[in-house]
């Protein structure tokens, strides 16, 4: 069965520090990969996506993510975190053979301390 | 350009009642998907509509049903509500021949 794992439920970083949020997925050789961000009580905003090509993708708000097929991972990074980045981050994966249904991880809550 | 819109924002129902949630996709989008997000969890796929037909369905009971209209807007209906149906219901739309889903703000359903 398809699954997505975000191993960190909570992460706290200092403002200005770097950030890496982990995401691993199971099943399938042709994933479509996404990172979304959700502020409290809000919907999901797309940060970035990977379909094919260059495995390092750039997104909005200074975020980037790297697809590593050998590790089934799609980790999200930001070199310098701002207080406004505090939110919950979701990794989502779609598989070509399953249409464009998305399977989400459980999310990582990011806290930023000043 | 308006994004995905959903109504109502909040809804309170009692067990056994029925509810209808509504979604209007982004302009130019023809596919609508619905997700349920329980508190503290990631969204779970309910179903997807394309060309007014249910194209895919997740692991949800038949109490959950939907509809897509010719203008691509969509409704999610839930019958015989249970306490466990309390959640944020998210609608997402995607354009033709593309797999990126854009989400609306959600409808918060509380079942008492």
Interface residues (C-beta under 8 A of the other chain):
Chain A: X4 X32 X34 X36 X41 X42 X43 X44 X45 X46 X49 X51 X90 X92 X94 X98 X99 X100 X101 X102 X103 X104 X105 X106 X107
Chain B: X4 X31 X33 X35 X40 X41 X42 X43 X44 X45 X48 X55 X56 X58 X90 X92 X94 X99 X100 X101 X102 X103 X104 X105 X106 X108
